[in-house]
Amino acid sequence: MWPVIPILNSILKLPSKSFFNLRLTAVALFSFFCFGMAHAQNNQNSVFDLVQKVVDNQDKITLEGVKVSVYWIGADVILQSVHVLREPNRWRFDYFPVKNHSYQVAILDQGAIYHMKPSRRLIFRQPYDPKDYENEHILNLAADNYDWIDEGTVLLSGVKCHQVAALSHADQKPAVRFWVDPKHGVAMAETWYDDEGFPIFASYYAEIDFPKTLPKYAFQLPAGIAVRDFPSPKELEGTAARKALDFVPMKPAFIPAGFKPIGMELTQWPTHRKLHYRYSDGLRDLSVYENLRHGIYHRLNGAQIIHSNNDALELLEEPNGTVVRFPEGKLTIAVEGNLSAKTLAQVALSIATPVHLDSIASSQNQSFLTRLAHYFKRGLVAIKHTFSKIN
């Protein structure tokens, strides 16, 4: 394995603007841990014991590696390399340039997530507190909606790995497969599927090493680059939600089977407030974003127009998720998730009635799970919220 700093120095000279799938990474990592926790409750010990080692290991492992990520976007297949550095309670991802997107860096350290685009000479910062993102309800959903199966062993890069799959109770189609190295307690590869069973994202370690320590300056931000703070989403419940909004929100009449509301958040931007409904079935996620539009409706760059009866919707497929977007009166509404475009369009077309916020706000009690689940799920979801606004 190469030394850390020479390769970091070389990538810092690359041009700018890359992409990376933060939403899928967030869901992938946490649902992997959800799987371990949920299976403990179901007494499927053979599978749980295997994954529990990964869960326990994440809070103490140190590694350096190169991951190859594969994105299926419409008819296109896109590959991207990611340089990974991880230590207990902090990590750094360097995303190599690909296609029209250039080099970017994401760092979690000292209670904040930083996203850097060297070409823009800017670092975006968002506070991170794992306690803000605990939700035991998601773990129960992962257990309720999926069968967790050990499909045997596979040799990957000379490492004997267990192949583990989560199959939907409804149709036995896979939501995810993991290939776990039981010795080091690491998921060496993963593949994620939409609700129709088609692959949408995969990744694997092309190279990996487990040094005792990493240089501290590998996690330091470069000097002389301005840091800009991004607002953090605030969880809303009941009457607090009504008072915080400057518009009457809408809700979808159709939600896919197995999905439940898990929260409602509001982000205050300089020019508008954006409401975010969050739904999950434990592994797949579904988001509905709404904000009051103060000007004309602008189409998304690169979006297709899809028609259903008299309705026209924008469809944009990107590595950070598939989005269906449309104007509804004075609102701009977007539906996003790791689901098929057909399902997302169904959700979008069902949005037509004002919502009683008390019925949408999450009523689930938040409780401490493991530090690991906190660390990955909410940290990476926070990245997704932040960087979906940047790209």
N, C-alpha and C positions, 0 to 999 in steps of 0.2 A: 504494500500500500504506500502511496506517495506521502510525503510530508504535507501537513495541512497548509502552512502559510505560503509556500511557493505557488501552489495551485490557486489559492485565493488571490494572491497578487496578480496572477496572470488573468483571472477572470475579471478582476476589477478594471482591466483595460478594455474590456469588450464594449461594443456599442450598447444602446439602451433599448428598452421596451420589450419585455418578454411577458408571457402569461403563465399562470399556473392555476391548477384546479383546487382552490382553497376550500370551496364548499364540499367537494367530494372527499378531499383529504380529511376534513373535519369529520364528516359522517363516517368515513371508512375507519379511521382510527378509533373513534368512540364506540362505534357499533361493534368493533372487534372486542372492546372491553365490556360493552353491554352483554355481549354473547357470553363471556366468561361469568359475569355476575349473575345473569339470568339463569344460566344453567345450574348454578349452585342451588337455586331455588327449586329446580325441576329434578334434582337428584340424578342428572345424567353425568355421573362422576367421571367416567372415562374421558369424555370430551372436555368437561370442565377442568379437570386436573391438568390437561395439556395446555389449555388456554390460560389457566390461572397462573402458570409460570411466567407467561408473557406479561400478564397484568402486573404481577409482583415485581417483575424485572424492570419495568419501564421507569420506575422512580429511582433506580440506582445504576442503570446501564450507561456506559460511555462507548460511543461508536463513531466511526467516520466511514462514509461510503458514498457510492454513486448509484442513484436510482434512475432507472429508465421508466418514464411514464408514457402510456399509450392512450390516446383519446380517439374515440369513434365519434365523429361529428358529421351527421348526414352520411354522404358517400365518401367522406375523407377519413383517412387515418393519419394522425399526427403523433410524432414521437418527440419527447423532450427529456433531456438529462438534468438531474438535480443533484448537486453536491450537498450531502447531509452531514452535519455535525451535531452530536447530541451528548449532553451531560445531564446529571440529575437536575431537574428544575429549570433547564434552559436548553435552547436549541438554535441552530442556524441553518436555513435552507438557501442555497445559491441556485437560481434558476437560469440555465443556459439559454442563449438566444435560439429562437426557432421561428421560421417563417417571417411574418411581419412584426414579431414581438421580440424585444431584446432583453438583456440581462437585468435581473432584479434580485433583491435579497430580502428575506424575512428573518427577523431575530426575535426570540422571546428571552428576556433577561430582566431581572430586578423589577418585577411588577409591571412590565409594559411590553407591548408588541410593537416592533419597529418594521416599517416597510420602506425600502430604499430603492429609488430609481436613479442610478448615478448620472444618467444623461440629463436629468432634470435638476440635479444638484439639490434634491430635497429628500428629507426623511420624514415620513408620516408616523406619528406615534399615537397609540391608543392604550389607556390603562387596562391592566389585566388583573383580575382577582378571581381565582378559581371558585371561590365560594359563591360568586354571583351566578354560577352556571350549573348548579347541582339540580338534577331532576330525576328522581327515582322512577317516575312514571315511565320514562323512556325505556328503562331496563325491563319493566314488566311487559311493555308492548312488544319488545324484541322476543321475549319468551312466549307471549300469547300468540304471535302471528307467524312464527317460524319454527321449523324442525331443524335441529343442529346435528349434523352428521359428520362422523369421521370417515372419509372415503378411502383411507389407506395411506400408503407412503409413496413419495415420489423423490427422485434424485435431482436436485437443483444445484448446479455449479459444484458438484461433488458433495453436497450436503443432503443427508437423508431427512426429508421434511414430511410432516403429516399434512394431508390435504383435507381441509375442513370446509363444509358448505352449510349455508343457511338456506333452507327450502321453504317456500311459502306454503302455509297450511292450505290455502285456497286451491292452488293448482300445481304445487310441487315444483314450480319454476324457481331457479336460484336467484337470490338477491346478491350474494357475495360468495366467493371462495377465497380462503387463505391457505398459504403454504407455510407451515410453522417449523422453524428450527428448534427442536426441543432442548438442545444442548445450551444454546445461548438465550433462549426465550425471546426470539425475534420472528416477526412475520416477514419471511424472505420475499414473498410475492402475494399479490391479491388481484382479483378481478371482480368488478362490480357490474351489475346488470340492471336494466330498467324493468318496469312491471310487465313488459311483454317478453322478457327473457333475452333481450339483445344486449351484448356487452357495450358499455359506455365508457369504462375507464379500467385500466390495469396498470400495475407497476411491479417492478422487481429490482432487487439489488444486483447490479452488474459487478460491483466490487464492494467489499465490506471488510472492516477491520475493527478490532476491539482493543484500542490502546488503553493504558492505565489512566492517562490524563490527556487533556487537550490544552494548548496554549491559551491563556486567558485573553490575550489580545485578538484571538480569533472571533470573539464575541463583541469586541469593542466597535463603536461607531467611528467612521472616519471623521477627522477634524475638519472644520471649515465648511460643513454642509448644514444648512438651516434645518431645524426641526419644527414641524408643524403638527399641532395637536388636532386629532379628529374627535368629534363628539362620541360618547359612548351611548349605546341604546339603553333606555331605562325600562324596566319591567313595569307594566301597568296592570292594575286590577280594579274592577268595579267602578265606583264613582270617580276615582282618580283619573281613569281613562277619559271619561266624559269631559272633565274640566281641562284636560291637557290638549284636546283636539280643537282645531279650527274648522272642522268640516264634519258632516254626517257620514260615517263610514258605511261600507257595503260588506256583505258577507256572501261566500259561495253557498249555494243550496246543495251542490254536489261535492262530496269529498270521497276519495277512493276508499274501498272497504278496508277496515283495519286501522285507518288513520284517525287520530284523536287530536284535539287542540292541546298544545303543551305550553302555550304562552303567547303574550301579546306585548310588543315593545314599541317605544316611540323614540325616534331620533330627531333632535332639534338641529337643523341646518341653518346657516345664515339667512336663507331665503324662504325656507318652508319646513314644515314638520312632516315626517314620514312615518306612517303606521305600518307595523309588521306583524301579521298573524303567523304563528308557527304551528305546523301540524307534523306528526310523525307516526310511523307504524313500528318504530323501534330501530329500523335500519334505514329506510328511505325517508327523505324529508320533503316537505311541501311548504312553500312560503307564499303569502299574498302581501304585496306592498301597495300602499295607497297614499297619495298626497294630493293636496289641493293645488290645482294648476293656476298660475297667475298670468299666464300668457298663452300663446297658441301652442297646439300640440305638435311636437317635433318627433318625426320617426327616428327609430334607432338605425344607425349606420349598418348596412349589410343585412337588414331584416327582410324576410319574405312576408308577403301578405297572403294569409289564408282566409278562405271564405266559408261560412256556414250559414245557410239560409240568407238572411239579410245582414248578417254580422261580418265585419272584417276585422281580423286580428293580425298583429305583427308576431312573427315567429323568428327568434334568433337563437341559433345553436352555437355555443362557444364552450371552451374547456371549463369555464367557471360556472356552467350550468345552462340548461335550456330555459328560455324565457318566452312567455306569451304575454303580450302587452297591448293595451287598448285604452282609449278615452271613454269615460262614463260620466256624462254631464261635465261638471267642472273638475272632476277627478282624473288623475292618471293612475291606472291600476296595472300591476305586473304580477304574473303568476310564475313561480320558478320552482324547480325541483329536479331530483334525479329520477324522473319518470318519463314515459314516452310523451312525445309532442301531442299525440291524440288525447291522452289523459289530461295533460295540462290544459289543452283547449276546452275539454269538457268542464273543467273547473272554472275556467275563465268565462265561458258562456253561461254558467249558472249564477254569476254575480249580478244580481239585479235588485236586491231589496236592502233597505237600511238594516243595520245590525243593532241589537241590544247588547251593549258592551259587556254587561255582567255575564251573559251567556257564553262569550268568547274568551274572556280573561281566564287564565289558568287557575283552577282551584286546587291543583295538586300541591301537597305540602312538600317543600324543599327540605332535603335532609342530606347529611354528609354521606358520601359513598366512599370511594377510595381516592387518595390524592392523585392517582394516575388518571382516573376517569375525569376528574375535575380539570386536570392539567391539559389533556388533549381536547376533550369535547368543547369546552368553552373557550379555550385559547384560540383554537382554530376557527370556531364559529365567529369569534370576535374579529379575526383576520378577514373572514369572508365578508362580514358587514362593512368593514373599513375599505377593503380593496375593490369591492364591486363598485364603489363610488369613484375610485381612482381610474380604473381601466377604461 
